[in-house]
């Protein structure tokens, strides 16, 4: 029995009192979308290939979203921290 997985981006946030903002961070989470059992011969090979392609595609697309999102969140944090330090100084 084999499982098919997809990867999706997940955003979490924490309050940063020094910068007075909620810092956001993206991570990849995997979800099992189905299992393959009881298949045989060519049908099983086709199902395994399709599951592998879908899993790899979701990892690439979602991974790109996570990297881009984290860069944007990092820039947002840096800007907010500079503003917060400018106000207090």
Secondary structure, DSSP 8 states (H G I E B T S, - for coil): -EEEEEEEEEEEEEEETTTTEEEEEEEEEEEEEEEE-S--HHHHHHHHHHHHHHHHHHHHHHHHHHHHHHHHHHHHHHHHHHHHHHHH-
